[in-house]
């Protein structure tokens, strides 16, 4: 146990993606005011990295039609890095005009998902993203670029994604000069052994890269996969408040790992995040009224592991049941 603990990081950066991945697949359009209030709540809770929106065509993802307005209204004086996901040059132009801090360029490791998501092949997307990266660096070198690889651990159309395929995409991103790359389990197909082995393999090949994990909880393995990532030295994870999220272009895709569940697990293991868990839980409890349905959060339902209850409550409950 001590060997496992010694190998894991002492501090982790959690990026909340509820503003983008969390809201993008909701059936009802979330008002801009509500989106901004959710982001403000995350900032109050101490979240310092937030994927706030996506600059995609509003006809493709209507929930993101207010991307520029959301970014214009979020708190800007709290040391928070705001990022946005985008697929092409038009999106980059809009993001830079809106004052984004960090841009996530996305491509799918699997050919079929890339065509479903972006209507082109993986190589075509990479060629396009190379132009986007060059444009962003020329226009505003201060804006950070992160390569995001969807379906890194499995594709709902093509099945297993070979590690060699993943290494090929990473090589292309490295050629664009990207030092940070996010591996996304887009439809929650990964398992902990696979995550550990895959991340270890890519880190061995590219030790200079800061690898991040974006995990979905489709089959209930999200936190176990996060733990596997911790064991091989991953220090940056995506999660969404309330476990919201999904992919409009992937059958069966459900929510991300819940930010409050991830932070709870990390804190219970003595890993620092800089986030106020109680404040985070309070914000997550507001989400059902915003989205119109319950959210997938174990901590909301069961409370924190350190929450104790007076023994008298148990005796009263038993008496009532009798």
C-alpha positions in Angstrom: 0.0 0.0 0.0 2.8 2.4 0.9 4.5 1.6 -2.5 1.3 2.5 -4.3 0.9 5.7 -2.3 4.5 6.8 -2.9 4.1 6.4 -6.7 1.1 8.7 -6.9 1.2 12.5 -7.2 0.6 14.8 -4.2 -1.2 17.4 -6.2 -3.7 17.1 -9.1 -5.2 19.7 -11.3 -8.9 19.1 -12.0 -10.4 20.8 -15.0 -14.2 21.0 -14.9 -15.8 20.6 -18.3 -19.5 21.0 -17.4 -19.7 24.2 -19.4 -18.8 22.4 -22.6 -19.0 18.6 -22.3 -21.6 18.7 -19.5 -24.1 20.9 -21.3 -23.5 20.1 -24.9 -25.8 17.0 -25.0 -28.6 18.3 -22.7 -32.0 18.1 -24.5 -33.1 21.5 -23.4 -31.1 24.7 -24.2 -29.5 25.9 -21.0 -29.9 29.7 -20.7 -26.7 31.7 -20.8 -27.4 33.2 -17.4 -27.6 29.7 -15.9 -24.3 28.7 -17.5 -22.6 31.7 -16.2 -23.9 31.1 -12.7 -22.6 27.5 -12.8 -19.1 28.8 -13.8 -19.2 31.4 -11.1 -20.0 28.7 -8.6 -17.0 26.6 -9.7 -14.7 29.6 -9.4 -16.0 30.3 -5.9 -15.2 26.7 -5.0 -11.6 27.2 -6.1 -11.6 25.4 -9.5 -8.8 27.1 -11.5 -9.2 25.3 -14.8 -12.5 25.3 -16.6 -13.5 24.2 -20.1 -16.1 26.8 -20.4 -17.6 26.2 -23.9 -17.0 25.0 -27.5 -16.6 27.1 -30.6 -18.5 24.9 -33.0 -21.2 25.7 -35.6 -24.4 26.4 -33.6 -26.4 24.2 -36.1 -24.3 21.3 -35.1 -24.3 21.8 -31.4 -27.0 24.3 -30.5 -26.1 24.4 -26.8 -22.8 26.1 -27.7 -24.4 28.9 -29.7 -23.7 31.4 -26.9 -20.0 30.6 -26.6 -18.7 34.1 -27.0 -21.3 35.6 -24.6 -20.5 33.0 -21.9 -16.8 33.7 -22.1 -17.4 37.5 -22.0 -19.4 37.2 -18.7 -17.3 34.7 -16.6 -15.1 36.0 -13.7 -11.8 37.1 -15.0 -9.9 38.2 -11.9 -9.6 35.0 -10.0 -6.6 33.4 -11.7 -8.7 30.9 -13.6 -7.7 29.4 -17.0 -10.7 29.2 -19.3 -10.4 26.8 -22.2 -12.6 25.9 -25.2 -12.7 23.0 -27.5 -12.8 23.6 -31.3 -12.4 21.7 -34.5 -11.3 24.2 -37.2 -9.9 27.6 -38.1 -13.3 29.4 -37.9 -13.7 28.2 -34.4 -10.2 29.4 -33.5 -10.9 32.8 -35.0 -14.0 33.1 -32.8 -12.3 31.8 -29.7 -9.4 34.3 -30.0 -11.8 37.2 -30.6 -13.7 36.2 -27.4 -10.5 36.2 -25.3 -9.9 32.5 -24.7 -6.9 31.4 -22.5 -6.5 27.8 -23.8 -7.6 26.0 -26.9 -8.3 22.3 -27.1 -7.9 20.9 -30.7 -9.8 17.7 -31.0 -9.5 14.7 -33.3 -10.6 11.1 -32.9 -8.1 8.2 -32.8 -10.7 6.1 -34.6 -11.6 6.8 -38.2 -15.3 6.1 -37.9 -15.9 8.3 -34.8 -13.9 11.1 -36.5 -16.2 10.9 -39.5 -19.3 10.9 -37.3 -18.0 13.8 -35.2 -16.2 15.9 -37.8 -17.4 14.6 -41.1 -13.8 13.8 -42.3 -11.1 11.3 -41.8 -8.6 11.5 -39.0 -5.7 12.5 -41.3 -7.8 15.2 -42.8 -8.6 16.6 -39.4 -5.0 16.5 -38.3 -4.0 18.4 -41.5 -6.6 21.0 -40.7 -5.6 21.3 -37.0 -2.0 21.9 -38.1 -3.2 25.0 -39.9 -5.2 26.0 -36.8 -2.2 25.6 -34.5 0.0 27.7 -36.8 -2.7 30.4 -37.0 -3.2 30.6 -33.2 0.6 30.8 -32.5 0.9 33.6 -35.1 -2.1 35.6 -33.8 -1.7 35.1 -30.0 1.3 33.1 -28.8 0.1 33.5 -25.2 -2.9 31.2 -25.9 -2.0 27.6 -24.9 -2.8 24.7 -27.2 -3.8 21.2 -26.0 -4.3 18.3 -28.3 -7.4 16.2 -27.4 -7.7 12.7 -28.7 -11.2 11.3 -28.6 -11.8 7.5 -28.5 -8.3 7.0 -27.2 -9.3 3.7 -25.4 -12.1 2.4 -27.7 -14.6 3.4 -30.4 -18.3 2.5 -30.4 -18.0 1.8 -34.2 -14.5 0.4 -34.7 -14.0 -1.3 -31.3 -10.5 -1.4 -29.8 -8.1 1.3 -30.7 -4.5 -0.1 -31.1 -1.9 1.7 -29.0 0.1 2.2 -32.3 -2.8 4.2 -33.7 -2.7 6.4 -30.6 1.0 6.9 -30.8 0.6 8.0 -34.4 -1.9 10.7 -33.5 0.3 11.9 -30.6 3.3 12.1 -33.0 1.3 14.4 -35.2 0.3 16.6 -32.3 3.9 16.7 -31.2 4.9 17.8 -34.7 2.5 20.7 -34.2 4.5 21.7 -31.1 1.9 20.6 -28.5 3.3 19.8 -25.1 0.0 18.9 -23.5 -2.2 16.1 -24.8 -5.5 14.8 -23.4 -6.5 11.2 -23.9 -10.3 10.9 -23.9 -12.4 7.8 -23.1 -15.2 9.3 -25.0 -17.8 6.6 -24.5 -16.5 5.0 -21.3 -15.1 1.8 -22.9 -11.8 1.8 -21.0 -10.9 -0.4 -18.0 -8.3 0.4 -15.3 -5.7 -2.2 -16.6 -6.0 -0.7 -20.1 -5.7 2.9 -18.9 -2.6 2.1 -16.9 -0.9 0.1 -19.7 -1.8 2.7 -22.4 -0.7 5.7 -20.4 2.5 4.0 -19.4 3.2 3.2 -23.1 2.6 6.7 -24.4 4.6 8.3 -21.5 7.5 6.0 -22.2 7.4 7.0 -25.9 6.8 10.7 -25.2 8.2 11.5 -21.7 8.2 15.2 -22.4 4.4 15.4 -22.9 2.0 16.4 -20.1 -0.7 13.7 -20.6 -4.2 14.4 -19.3 -7.2 12.1 -18.9 -10.7 12.8 -19.9 -12.9 10.0 -18.5 -16.5 9.1 -19.0 -18.4 6.9 -16.5 -20.6 5.1 -19.0 -20.0 1.7 -17.5 -19.2 2.8 -13.9 -15.4 2.6 -14.3 -14.6 6.3 -14.4 -13.0 6.7 -10.9 -11.3 3.3 -11.2 -9.8 4.5 -14.4 -8.7 7.8 -12.8 -7.0 5.8 -10.0 -5.2 3.8 -12.7 -4.0 7.1 -14.2 -2.8 8.3 -10.9 -0.7 5.2 -10.4 1.2 5.9 -13.6 1.8 9.6 -12.8 -1.1 11.5 -14.4 -1.6 14.8 -12.6 -4.4 16.4 -14.7 -7.9 15.1 -15.1 -11.1 16.4 -16.7 -14.4 16.0 -14.8 -17.9 17.6 -15.0 -19.9 18.9 -12.1 -22.8 16.5 -11.4 -21.3 14.0 -13.8 -23.1 15.6 -16.7 -22.0 15.1 -20.3 -22.1 12.9 -23.3 -21.2 12.9 -27.0 -23.9 13.7 -29.5 -22.0 11.6 -32.1 -21.4 8.4 -30.1 -24.2 5.9 -29.3 -24.6 5.2 -25.6 -22.2 7.9 -24.5 -23.1 9.2 -21.0 -21.7 11.6 -18.5 -18.2 12.4 -17.4 -16.8 11.4 -14.0 -18.3 13.8 -11.5 -16.0 16.6 -10.4 -17.2 16.3 -6.8 -16.8 12.5 -6.8 -13.3 12.8 -8.2 -12.2 15.6 -5.8 -13.7 13.6 -2.9 -11.7 10.5 -3.9 -8.5 12.5 -4.3 -8.9 14.3 -0.9 -9.7 11.0 0.9 -6.4 9.7 -0.5 -4.5 12.8 0.7 -4.0 14.3 -2.8 -4.5 18.0 -2.9 -6.6 19.9 -5.5 -7.0 23.3 -4.1 -10.7 22.9 -4.4 -13.2 23.4 -1.6 -15.2 20.2 -1.7 -18.1 21.4 0.4 -18.5 24.4 -1.8 -18.3 22.2 -4.9 -21.0 19.9 -3.6 -23.2 22.9 -2.8 -22.9 24.0 -6.5 -23.6 20.5 -7.8 -26.8 20.3 -5.8 -28.1 23.2 -7.8 -27.8 21.4 -11.1 -31.0 19.4 -11.1 -33.1 22.6 -11.1 -31.0 23.9 -14.0 -31.0 20.9 -16.3 -34.4 19.5 -15.2 -33.3 16.0 -14.1 -31.2 14.3 -11.4 -27.4 14.2 -11.8 -25.0 11.3 -11.5 -23.1 12.2 -8.3 -22.4 9.7 -5.6 -21.3 12.3 -3.1 -24.5 14.2 -3.4 -26.5 11.0 -2.7 -24.3 9.4 -0.1 -22.4 12.3 1.4 -18.7 12.5 2.0 -16.9 9.5 3.6 -15.9 11.7 6.5 -19.5 12.7 7.3 -20.4 11.0 10.5 -23.9 10.6 12.0 -25.0 10.5 15.6 -25.7 6.9 16.7 -29.1 8.0 18.1 -30.3 8.6 14.5 -29.7 4.9 13.8 -31.7 3.8 16.8 -34.6 6.1 16.0 -34.6 4.9 12.4 -34.8 1.2 13.6 -37.6 2.0 16.0 -39.6 3.7 13.3 -39.1 0.7 11.0 -40.3 -1.7 13.6 
